[in-house]
Amino acid sequence: MFGTHNHGEEISADTYATVMRHQFNLESLGERLQKIEDATIIMKDKWRRGDEAMRDFTDTKVDQPVNYATLAEIV
């Protein structure tokens, strides 16, 4: 049998195996959550940069005066 850290009580092999399986599952979930968090941070950074690029693009186009002669040549 296995001793526990808290009370010195012994537990069965089945209980110990169950506890170890749950611990492994929790560690796996922790790793998956960390990967999700990392991916979220990356996506937020990409969106932020995309938003900044879009603002830069729209700001430069809106703030610049229109050259109607050039516009007429293009159209």
MMTF fields as JSON, N, C-alpha, C and O atoms, coordinates in Angstrom:
{
  "mmtfVersion": "1.0.0",
  "mmtfProducer": "UNKNOWN",
  "numBonds": 299,
  "numAtoms": 300,
  "numGroups": 75,
  "numChains": 1,
  "numModels": 1,
  "chainsPerModel": [1],
  "groupsPerChain": [75],
  "chainIdList": ["A"],
  "bondAtomList": [4, 2, 8, 6, 12, 10, 16, 14, 20, 18, 24, 22, 28, 26, 32, 30, 36, 34, 40, 38, 44, 42, 48, 46, 52, 50, 56, 54, 60, 58, 64, 62, 68, 66, 72, 70, 76, 74, 80, 78, 84, 82, 88, 86, 92, 90, 96, 94, 100, 98, 104, 102, 108, 106, 112, 110, 116, 114, 120, 118, 124, 122, 128, 126, 132, 130, 136, 134, 140, 138, 144, 142, 148, 146, 152, 150, 156, 154, 160, 158, 164, 162, 168, 166, 172, 170, 176, 174, 180, 178, 184, 182, 188, 186, 192, 190, 196, 194, 200, 198, 204, 202, 208, 206, 212, 210, 216, 214, 220, 218, 224, 222, 228, 226, 232, 230, 236, 234, 240, 238, 244, 242, 248, 246, 252, 250, 256, 254, 260, 258, 264, 262, 268, 266, 272, 270, 276, 274, 280, 278, 284, 282, 288, 286, 292, 290, 296, 294],
  "bondOrderList": [1, 1, 1, 1, 1, 1, 1, 1, 1, 1, 1, 1, 1, 1, 1, 1, 1, 1, 1, 1, 1, 1, 1, 1, 1, 1, 1, 1, 1, 1, 1, 1, 1, 1, 1, 1, 1, 1, 1, 1, 1, 1, 1, 1, 1, 1, 1, 1, 1, 1, 1, 1, 1, 1, 1, 1, 1, 1, 1, 1, 1, 1, 1, 1, 1, 1, 1, 1, 1, 1, 1, 1, 1, 1],
  "groupList": [{"groupName": "MET", "atomNameList": ["N", "CA", "C", "O"], "elementList": ["N", "C", "C", "O"], "formalChargeList": [0, 0, 0, 0], "bondAtomList": [1, 0, 2, 1, 3, 2], "bondOrderList": [1, 1, 2], "singleLetterCode": "M", "chemCompType": "L-PEPTIDE LINKING"}, {"groupName": "PHE", "atomNameList": ["N", "CA", "C", "O"], "elementList": ["N", "C", "C", "O"], "formalChargeList": [0, 0, 0, 0], "bondAtomList": [1, 0, 2, 1, 3, 2], "bondOrderList": [1, 1, 2], "singleLetterCode": "F", "chemCompType": "L-PEPTIDE LINKING"}, {"groupName": "GLY", "atomNameList": ["N", "CA", "C", "O"], "elementList": ["N", "C", "C", "O"], "formalChargeList": [0, 0, 0, 0], "bondAtomList": [1, 0, 2, 1, 3, 2], "bondOrderList": [1, 1, 2], "singleLetterCode": "G", "chemCompType": "PEPTIDE LINKING"}, {"groupName": "THR", "atomNameList": ["N", "CA", "C", "O"], "elementList": ["N", "C", "C", "O"], "formalChargeList": [0, 0, 0, 0], "bondAtomList": [1, 0, 2, 1, 3, 2], "bondOrderList": [1, 1, 2], "singleLetterCode": "T", "chemCompType": "L-PEPTIDE LINKING"}, {"groupName": "HIS", "atomNameList": ["N", "CA", "C", "O"], "elementList": ["N", "C", "C", "O"], "formalChargeList": [0, 0, 0, 0], "bondAtomList": [1, 0, 2, 1, 3, 2], "bondOrderList": [1, 1, 2], "singleLetterCode": "H", "chemCompType": "L-PEPTIDE LINKING"}, {"groupName": "ASN", "atomNameList": ["N", "CA", "C", "O"], "elementList": ["N", "C", "C", "O"], "formalChargeList": [0, 0, 0, 0], "bondAtomList": [1, 0, 2, 1, 3, 2], "bondOrderList": [1, 1, 2], "singleLetterCode": "N", "chemCompType": "L-PEPTIDE LINKING"}, {"groupName": "GLU", "atomNameList": ["N", "CA", "C", "O"], "elementList": ["N", "C", "C", "O"], "formalChargeList": [0, 0, 0, 0], "bondAtomList": [1, 0, 2, 1, 3, 2], "bondOrderList": [1, 1, 2], "singleLetterCode": "E", "chemCompType": "L-PEPTIDE LINKING"}, {"groupName": "ILE", "atomNameList": ["N", "CA", "C", "O"], "elementList": ["N", "C", "C", "O"], "formalChargeList": [0, 0, 0, 0], "bondAtomList": [1, 0, 2, 1, 3, 2], "bondOrderList": [1, 1, 2], "singleLetterCode": "I", "chemCompType": "L-PEPTIDE LINKING"}, {"groupName": "SER", "atomNameList": ["N", "CA", "C", "O"], "elementList": ["N", "C", "C", "O"], "formalChargeList": [0, 0, 0, 0], "bondAtomList": [1, 0, 2, 1, 3, 2], "bondOrderList": [1, 1, 2], "singleLetterCode": "S", "chemCompType": "L-PEPTIDE LINKING"}, {"groupName": "ALA", "atomNameList": ["N", "CA", "C", "O"], "elementList": ["N", "C", "C", "O"], "formalChargeList": [0, 0, 0, 0], "bondAtomList": [1, 0, 2, 1, 3, 2], "bondOrderList": [1, 1, 2], "singleLetterCode": "A", "chemCompType": "L-PEPTIDE LINKING"}, {"groupName": "ASP", "atomNameList": ["N", "CA", "C", "O"], "elementList": ["N", "C", "C", "O"], "formalChargeList": [0, 0, 0, 0], "bondAtomList": [1, 0, 2, 1, 3, 2], "bondOrderList": [1, 1, 2], "singleLetterCode": "D", "chemCompType": "L-PEPTIDE LINKING"}, {"groupName": "TYR", "atomNameList": ["N", "CA", "C", "O"], "elementList": ["N", "C", "C", "O"], "formalChargeList": [0, 0, 0, 0], "bondAtomList": [1, 0, 2, 1, 3, 2], "bondOrderList": [1, 1, 2], "singleLetterCode": "Y", "chemCompType": "L-PEPTIDE LINKING"}, {"groupName": "VAL", "atomNameList": ["N", "CA", "C", "O"], "elementList": ["N", "C", "C", "O"], "formalChargeList": [0, 0, 0, 0], "bondAtomList": [1, 0, 2, 1, 3, 2], "bondOrderList": [1, 1, 2], "singleLetterCode": "V", "chemCompType": "L-PEPTIDE LINKING"}, {"groupName": "ARG", "atomNameList": ["N", "CA", "C", "O"], "elementList": ["N", "C", "C", "O"], "formalChargeList": [0, 0, 0, 0], "bondAtomList": [1, 0, 2, 1, 3, 2], "bondOrderList": [1, 1, 2], "singleLetterCode": "R", "chemCompType": "L-PEPTIDE LINKING"}, {"groupName": "GLN", "atomNameList": ["N", "CA", "C", "O"], "elementList": ["N", "C", "C", "O"], "formalChargeList": [0, 0, 0, 0], "bondAtomList": [1, 0, 2, 1, 3, 2], "bondOrderList": [1, 1, 2], "singleLetterCode": "Q", "chemCompType": "L-PEPTIDE LINKING"}, {"groupName": "LEU", "atomNameList": ["N", "CA", "C", "O"], "elementList": ["N", "C", "C", "O"], "formalChargeList": [0, 0, 0, 0], "bondAtomList": [1, 0, 2, 1, 3, 2], "bondOrderList": [1, 1, 2], "singleLetterCode": "L", "chemCompType": "L-PEPTIDE LINKING"}, {"groupName": "LYS", "atomNameList": ["N", "CA", "C", "O"], "elementList": ["N", "C", "C", "O"], "formalChargeList": [0, 0, 0, 0], "bondAtomList": [1, 0, 2, 1, 3, 2], "bondOrderList": [1, 1, 2], "singleLetterCode": "K", "chemCompType": "L-PEPTIDE LINKING"}, {"groupName": "TRP", "atomNameList": ["N", "CA", "C", "O"], "elementList": ["N", "C", "C", "O"], "formalChargeList": [0, 0, 0, 0], "bondAtomList": [1, 0, 2, 1, 3, 2], "bondOrderList": [1, 1, 2], "singleLetterCode": "W", "chemCompType": "L-PEPTIDE LINKING"}, {"groupName": "PRO", "atomNameList": ["N", "CA", "C", "O"], "elementList": ["N", "C", "C", "O"], "formalChargeList": [0, 0, 0, 0], "bondAtomList": [1, 0, 2, 1, 3, 2], "bondOrderList": [1, 1, 2], "singleLetterCode": "P", "chemCompType": "L-PEPTIDE LINKING"}],
  "groupTypeList": [0, 1, 2, 3, 4, 5, 4, 2, 6, 6, 7, 8, 9, 10, 3, 11, 9, 3, 12, 0, 13, 4, 14, 1, 5, 15, 6, 8, 15, 2, 6, 13, 15, 14, 16, 7, 6, 10, 9, 3, 7, 7, 0, 16, 10, 16, 17, 13, 13, 2, 10, 6, 9, 0, 13, 10, 1, 3, 10, 3, 16, 12, 10, 14, 18, 12, 5, 11, 9, 3, 15, 9, 6, 7, 12],
  "groupIdList": [1, 2, 3, 4, 5, 6, 7, 8, 9, 10, 11, 12, 13, 14, 15, 16, 17, 18, 19, 20, 21, 22, 23, 24, 25, 26, 27, 28, 29, 30, 31, 32, 33, 34, 35, 36, 37, 38, 39, 40, 41, 42, 43, 44, 45, 46, 47, 48, 49, 50, 51, 52, 53, 54, 55, 56, 57, 58, 59, 60, 61, 62, 63, 64, 65, 66, 67, 68, 69, 70, 71, 72, 73, 74, 75],
  "secStructList": [7, 3, 3, 7, 6, 6, 6, 7, 7, 3, 3, 7, 2, 2, 2, 2, 2, 2, 2, 2, 2, 2, 2, 2, 2, 2, 2, 2, 2, 2, 2, 2, 2, 2, 2, 2, 2, 2, 2, 2, 2, 2, 2, 2, 2, 2, 2, 2, 2, 2, 2, 2, 2, 2, 2, 2, 2, 2, 2, 2, 2, 2, 2, 1, 7, 7, 7, 2, 2, 2, 2, 2, 2, 2, 7],
  "xCoordList": [0.838, 0.0, 0.889, 2.096, 0.268, 1.008, 0.613, -0.564, 1.599, 1.312, 0.975, 1.506, 0.1, -0.219, 0.649, 1.16, 0.816, 1.664, 0.985, 1.662, -0.327, -1.023, -1.206, -0.922, -1.672, -2.07, -1.337, -1.581, -0.468, 0.22, -0.67, -0.284, -1.851, -2.765, -2.355, -1.798, -2.633, -2.328, -3.551, -4.69, -3.283, -4.37, -4.096, -2.958, -5.129, -4.972, -4.248, -4.14, -3.761, -3.078, -4.037, -3.644, -5.3, -6.292, -6.515, -6.572, -6.642, -6.85, -5.637, -5.774, -4.441, -3.218, -3.156, -2.808, -3.495, -3.489, -4.49, -4.207, -5.66, -6.674, -6.163, -6.329, -5.545, -5.003, -3.921, -3.895, -3.038, -1.967, -2.546, -2.055, -3.588, -4.22, -4.841, -4.714, -5.518, -6.116, -5.039, -5.206, -3.943, -2.849, -2.292, -2.031, -2.11, -1.621, -2.599, -2.192, -3.893, -4.909, -4.885, -5.024, -4.711, -4.643, -3.407, -3.474, -2.284, -1.07, -1.262, -0.833, -1.911, -2.176, -3.091, -2.872, -4.117, -5.013, -4.264, -4.488, -3.371, -2.568, -1.718, -1.605, -1.118, -0.308, -1.172, -0.777, -2.349, -3.253, -3.713, -3.773, -4.039, -4.452, -3.319, -3.557, -2.087, -0.942, -0.777, -0.496, -0.95, -0.849, -1.941, -1.694, -3.152, -4.255, -3.946, -4.174, -3.424, -3.085, -2.0, -2.081, -0.982, 0.083, -0.472, -0.113, -1.345, -1.948, -2.81, -2.827, -3.524, -4.365, -3.513, -3.872, -2.399, -1.493, -0.966, -0.908, -0.583, -0.072, -1.145, -0.874, -2.366, -3.452, -3.799, -4.035, -3.831, -4.122, -3.063, -3.376, -1.795, -0.722, -0.891, -0.7, -1.251, -1.473, -2.647, -2.577, -3.728, -4.895, -4.539, -4.952, -3.76, -3.37, -2.538, -2.758, -1.571, -0.743, -1.576, -1.358, -2.526, -3.417, -4.278, -4.482, -4.792, -5.591, -4.757, -5.225, -3.512, -2.638, -2.35, -2.351, -2.106, -1.833, -3.055, -2.926, -4.235, -5.464, -5.666, -6.04, -5.414, -5.55, -4.545, -4.884, -3.304, -2.291, -2.728, -2.595, -3.245, -3.682, -4.831, -4.796, -5.843, -7.01, -6.679, -7.197, -5.829, -5.465, -4.709, -4.974, -3.78, -3.003, -3.88, -3.705, -4.809, -5.677, -6.68, -6.983, -7.186, -8.197, -7.561, -8.152, -6.366, -5.734, -5.089, -4.847, -4.809, -4.137, -5.148, -6.265, -4.739, -5.649, -5.803, -4.895, -6.929, -7.212, -6.654, -6.924, -5.88, -5.368, -6.326, -6.221, -7.26, -8.325, -7.798, -8.379, -6.717, -6.154, -5.622, -5.861, -4.912, -4.394, -5.533, -5.504, -6.532, -7.69, -8.414, -8.847, -8.548, -9.223, -8.437, -9.03, -7.102, -6.28, -6.435, -6.442, -6.557, -6.682, -8.02, -8.105, -9.065, -10.417, -10.602, -11.669],
  "yCoordList": [-1.18, 0.0, 1.251, 1.177, 2.377, 3.625, 4.588, 4.699, 5.287, 6.28, 7.614, 7.955, 8.364, 9.704, 10.71, 10.433, 11.867, 12.896, 13.571, 14.03, 13.638, 14.443, 13.747, 14.338, 12.51, 11.894, 10.598, 9.994, 10.154, 8.908, 7.693, 6.587, 7.875, 6.763, 6.018, 6.605, 4.73, 3.946, 3.866, 3.82, 3.85, 3.723, 2.5, 2.041, 1.98, 0.783, 1.126, 2.29, 0.088, 0.265, 0.835, 1.658, 0.395, 0.921, 2.41, 3.184, 2.803, 4.222, 5.038, 6.123, 4.501, 5.193, 5.352, 6.42, 4.289, 4.348, 5.386, 6.122, 5.448, 6.435, 7.848, 8.732, 8.053, 9.379, 9.771, 10.907, 8.842, 9.133, 9.436, 10.323, 8.697, 8.945, 10.341, 11.068, 10.706, 12.044, 13.123, 14.171, 12.864, 13.837, 14.009, 15.132, 12.903, 12.972, 13.747, 14.583, 13.466, 14.177, 15.669, 16.485, 16.029, 17.45, 18.11, 19.244, 17.404, 17.956, 18.138, 19.14, 17.157, 17.264, 18.448, 19.192, 18.614, 19.761, 21.07, 22.033, 21.101, 22.298, 22.645, 23.812, 21.62, 21.847, 22.346, 23.253, 21.751, 22.185, 23.62, 24.408, 23.959, 25.335, 26.315, 27.418, 25.921, 26.788, 27.011, 28.128, 25.947, 26.087, 27.004, 27.816, 26.874, 27.741, 29.189, 30.096, 29.4, 30.762, 31.354, 32.519, 30.548, 31.023, 31.386, 32.417, 30.533, 30.807, 32.065, 32.846, 32.261, 33.45, 34.711, 35.713, 34.664, 35.818, 36.134, 37.297, 35.095, 35.293, 35.91, 36.852, 35.377, 35.9, 37.341, 38.168, 37.646, 39.023, 39.973, 41.087, 39.527, 40.367, 40.577, 41.684, 39.509, 39.642, 40.573, 41.412, 40.42, 41.288, 42.737, 43.647, 42.953, 44.309, 44.927, 46.075, 44.154, 44.673, 44.905, 45.878, 44.018, 44.199, 45.433, 46.184, 45.644, 46.838, 48.099, 49.085, 48.063, 49.228, 49.481, 50.627, 48.419, 48.58, 49.145, 50.002, 48.668, 49.168, 50.642, 51.442, 50.996, 52.403, 53.265, 54.352, 52.782, 53.535, 53.723, 54.812, 52.664, 52.735, 53.719, 54.574, 53.61, 54.485, 55.916, 56.852, 56.106, 57.464, 58.189, 59.361, 57.51, 58.194, 58.527, 59.573, 57.663, 57.928, 59.04, 59.849, 59.089, 60.089, 61.464, 62.479, 61.495, 62.772, 63.445, 64.652, 62.698, 63.282, 63.986, 63.508, 65.129, 65.822, 65.014, 64.286, 65.149, 64.424, 65.219, 66.413, 64.561, 65.165, 64.741, 63.639, 65.629, 65.277, 65.021, 64.222, 65.675, 65.448, 64.02, 63.334, 63.575, 62.207, 61.208, 60.161, 61.532, 60.653, 60.487, 59.386, 61.576, 61.516, 60.651, 59.945, 60.7, 59.875, 58.394, 57.553, 58.086, 56.689, 56.115, 54.969, 56.918, 56.449, 56.538, 56.197],
  "zCoordList": [0.0, 0.0, 0.0, 0.229, -0.258, -0.395, 0.713, 1.055, 1.273, 2.295, 1.657, 0.6, 2.293, 1.802, 2.528, 3.613, 1.934, 2.533, 3.713, 4.633, 3.702, 4.7, 6.039, 7.081, 6.035, 7.298, 7.595, 8.64, 6.737, 6.964, 6.789, 7.167, 6.224, 6.001, 4.743, 3.815, 4.719, 3.534, 2.633, 3.099, 1.324, 0.353, -0.517, -0.609, -1.147, -1.975, -3.274, -3.661, -3.93, -5.209, -6.249, -7.075, -6.209, -7.155, -6.939, -7.895, -5.681, -5.367, -5.794, -6.36, -5.516, -5.907, -7.43, -7.932, -8.156, -9.62, -10.116, -11.062, -9.48, -9.86, -9.617, -10.458, -8.467, -8.139, -9.147, -9.62, -9.472, -10.43, -11.817, -12.516, -12.214, -13.511, -13.539, -14.524, -12.44, -12.368, -12.375, -12.999, -11.684, -11.67, -13.082, -13.515, -13.797, -15.175, -16.049, -16.854, -15.887, -16.671, -16.376, -17.287, -15.109, -14.742, -15.347, -15.822, -15.328, -15.933, -17.438, -18.01, -18.074, -19.51, -19.804, -20.76, -18.975, -19.149, -18.961, -19.694, -17.973, -17.743, -18.951, -19.327, -19.562, -20.762, -21.915, -22.647, -22.073, -23.146, -22.925, -23.868, -21.677, -21.382, -21.655, -22.148, -21.337, -21.6, -23.097, -23.532, -23.893, -25.351, -25.885, -26.776, -25.338, -25.763, -25.406, -26.206, -24.194, -23.768, -24.667, -25.057, -24.996, -25.881, -27.26, -27.83, -27.789, -29.099, -29.05, -30.001, -27.943, -27.786, -27.777, -28.396, -27.085, -27.033, -28.434, -28.832, -29.175, -30.533, -31.424, -32.168, -31.345, -32.187, -31.814, -32.695, -30.518, -30.106, -30.641, -31.06, -30.628, -31.154, -32.656, -33.158, -33.373, -34.817, -35.103, -36.001, -34.335, -34.534, -34.232, -34.952, -33.152, -32.783, -33.896, -34.28, -34.417, -35.508, -36.758, -37.48, -37.015, -38.165, -38.01, -38.964, -36.787, -36.523, -36.703, -37.272, -36.211, -36.366, -37.841, -38.29, -38.587, -40.018, -40.732, -41.605, -40.364, -40.99, -40.643, -41.501, -39.376, -38.98, -39.733, -40.201, -39.851, -40.593, -42.043, -42.601, -42.644, -44.042, -44.2, -45.085, -43.359, -43.498, -43.11, -43.719, -42.112, -41.699, -42.803, -43.068, -43.444, -44.479, -45.672, -46.297, -45.991, -47.136, -46.834, -47.711, -45.633, -45.283, -45.103, -45.472, -44.538, -44.219, -45.429, -45.4, -46.478, -47.628, -48.528, -48.721, -49.074, -50.0, -51.29, -51.691, -51.912, -53.154, -54.324, -54.456, -55.166, -56.391, -57.502, -58.041, -57.834, -58.778, -60.184, -60.918, -60.572, -61.906, -62.002, -62.997, -60.987, -60.968, -60.876, -61.523, -60.075, -59.926, -61.259, -61.597, -62.016, -63.314, -64.294, -65.11, -64.221, -65.106, -64.782, -65.68, -63.514, -63.082, -63.507, -63.949, -63.371, -63.681, -65.14, -65.649]
}
